[in-house]
Amino acid sequence: MKLTGVELRRIEMPLVAPFRTSFGTQTSRDILLVRVETDEAVGWGECGALADPLYSPEYVDGAADVLRRFFVPALAAADHLDATAVGRVLAPFKGHRMAKAALEMAVLDAELRAEGRPLARELGAVRDRVPCGVSVGIMGSVGELLDTVGGYLDAGYVRIKLKIQPGWDVEPVRAVRERFGDDVLLQVDANTAYTLADARHLARLDPFRLLLIEQPLDEEDVLGHAELAKRLATPVCLDESIVSAKSAADAIALGACQVVNIKPGRVGGYLEARRVHDVCAANGVPVWCGGMLESGLGRAANVALAALPGFTLPGDTSASDRYYRTDIIEPFVLSGGHLDVPAGPGIGVEPVPELLAEVTTATERVAC
């Protein structure tokens, strides 16, 4: 293929309720979409970066800038374009994995649409439905938390993830276990809010039979996670620390994790996400698909990824109405605790023009 045009589109999507984590509260998502035009097809990508560099060093304005100034011109100059070429062409540029992932996703979508192949099949999916968990933010009270968790269980979600931070950890978990019982699949996510000095406190979560504790320490403290894993009965899962297949292999070798959360944006794209999956599978480490409050475009691609064989734990691939009253695609709807894997060419979904127009805040053509 040959790249003939690129559009950067900003959309603003209000959340149905504020989503609070240890690093901040979101009430809406400022999302950067990438639309690539080739001589064979059009493809869509979505950037996972948040408005501020709080989850990771990347942020939406920065992603748009690096795409505009460096990534798109480099890709436009390539003699031959396909999804595997994106990583090679952009390799000289350090970091900016979420921006790279958005461009790769768009090119991959265009390539597969031109060839009539679904993303799920291309990645190696073995299921046509995936089980869905839900991520529950930090609440104002335990009572509010219990009401929220109860609503998600009634809706059919098969796994609950609680965001935690110092001062909001043991008691909320205890309350959820006491109200809903030991059979509920339950895990917690700290988003780097603790240090190794908190190991004894975090061990107080062990009696609650959690699936895992996600990213308790700073993303660069891989050795600290290895030491923490020795002190906890609860399996340690890494999120922010895993930025590539190599970093996953290193963390596993060091004993820093027993589970890995794979977010395609965080590792630089769906092709690298598949390599992370393969490394974990070769080492007997289960994986699950994390989320960045994506629109339906990113959610479709994540659902396809979550259908690979190594994804043995329910991911954060929630239905559209978990976060947004109106999605920009025909919404994903939970059925029996599962979402259907898109079967159409590419990512299998497209924006509904009227819905996309309603939430668009800016568009920009990048010269190719």
Residue, then its C-alpha position, 0 to 999 in steps of 0.5 A: m500500500k501507499l499512504t495517501g492521506v492522514e487525518l488527526r481527529r480529536i473527540e470529546m466523550p463525556l463519561v457516564a460517571p466520574f472515574r477516579t484512580s490513584f492518579g486522578t479523576q476523569t469526567s470525560r475523555d479527550i481522544l485522538l483518532v487517526r484515520v489513514e487513507t491508502d491507495e487500497a483502503v481507509g483505516w482507523g486508529e485510536c490513541g490511548a494517551l490521556a489529556d495529562p501525562l499522569y498514567s504515562p509520560e504521553y498525553v494527547d497534545g504530545a501524541a498529536d504533535v509527534l504524529r504530525r511532525f515526525f511519524v506521519p512524514a516518515l511513514a509517507a516516505a516509505d517505499h512499501l507500507d503495511a502494518t509490519a513496516v510501521g514499527r520498523v520505520l518508526a523504530p529510530f524515534k524513541g518512546h511515544r508508544m501510544a502514538k506509534a500504536a495509533l498509527e499502526m492500528a490505522v494502517l493495520d485496519a486499512e491493510l486488513r480491510a483491503e484484503g477482507r481479513p478480520l483483525a482477530r483472525e490475523l492476530g490468532a484468535v481462538r474464540d468468537r466471544v470474550p468474558c468481560g470484567v469491569s473496572v470500578g473507580i475509587m468512590g466517596s464511600v463504601g456504601e456507594l462502592l457496594d451499590t456500584v459493584g452490585g449493579y455491575l454484577d447484576a448486569g452480568y460482568v464476570r469479574i470486578k476490579l477495584k481501584i485502590q490507593p493508600g487509605w482506600d484498600v483493605e476496607p473496601v475489599r473486605a466490604v465487597r467480599e462480605r457483601f458478595g461472597d468469595d465466588v466473585l472474581l475480584q482483583v485490585d489495581a493500585n496504579t503505582a500508588y504504594t512502595l515496598a515499605d507498604a508490603r506488610h500492609l498490602a499483605r492484609l489483602d491476602p485473606f480475600r483471595l484476590l485474583l491479583i494485585e495490579q501494579p502496586l509499585d512504581e513502574e520502574d521498580v521491577l526489582g521491588h515488585a520481585e521482592l514484593a511478590k515474595r512477601l504476598a500470597t496474592p499474585v502480582c500483576l504488572d501493567e505500567s512496567i510492561v512496555s514491550a515483549k522484552s520487558a515482559a520477559d525480563a520481569i518474568a525472569l526476575g519473578a516480578c509478576q505472575v500475571v501480565n496486563i496487556k494494553p496495546g497502546r502501552v506496548g506500541g501496538y497490536l503486533e507487539a501486544r501479540r508478541v507480549h502474549d506469546v512471551c507470557a504464554a511460553n512462560g506459563v504466565p496468564v494475561w488479560c487485556g487492559g483498557m484506557l477508556e477507549s471509544g468503540l474503535g479501540r474497544a473493537a481491537n481490544v476485544a479481538l486481541a482478548a480472543l487469543p489463547g493466552f488471555t485466560l482472565p477476563g479483561d477490562t473490555s467492558a460494554s460501551d455503556r459502562y463508560y459512555r451513554t453514546d459511543i461513536i460506533e454501534p455499541f458493544v452490548l454485554s450478553g451473558g457476561h461476554l462481548d462478541v468478537p468483531a468478525g468484519p474486515g479489519i477491526g470490524v467496526e466503523p464510526v457512525p458519521e453522525l455520532l462522530a460529528e457530534v463529539t468531534t472538537a477538531t480535525e487536521r489533515v497531515a500532509c503526506 
